[in-house]
Amino acid sequence: NLGKEAIESILKINQITIASLRGYCLGGAACIASACDFRVASETTLVAYPEIDLGMNLNWFGLPLLLRLIGPSRTKKMVISGEIENANDLFKWGFIDELYKDEDLDKKTVALAKKYASKPALPAQMIKRSVNVLTYQVDQAIMHMDYDQFLLSREFSKK
């Protein structure tokens, strides 16, 4: 159950977090990216949640994080189908905040980080914390059995 704790720790970091994505971002890596405040990506980025094909539910708090980013229908599509989605669609859906050419990704990610680092720290941290509480407060009540659901789905997938 350490994955959920890792995701929660990312959500609780006071500083602004930016995931820079290039190439494949699957399962747990996609959960980590969704926990960051922003996701920037290159045009070659591919994201999927293949857990279902392994007989697993999506845990690590991944479901509510993805739902908040792309909505219920697209969340069901990604998580139930397990299909790989491309960067252009993910950008249109809101999973990716900024989309760049491969050769520009690193430079643009650093520029974005500098932009947020230049803001007054305390107000930025207060805003981030307030937005996260308003956004995710109900999720704790629902996702408290994340790991139990994982164990149950693994047991039934063996049969």
Helices and strands as residue ranges (DSSP letters): H 2-12, E 18-21, E 24-26, H 28-35, E 38-42, E 46-48, G 50-54, H 62-70, H 72-81, E 85-86, H 87-93, E 98-100, G 102-104, H 105-117, H 121-136, H 139-142, G 143-145, H 146-157
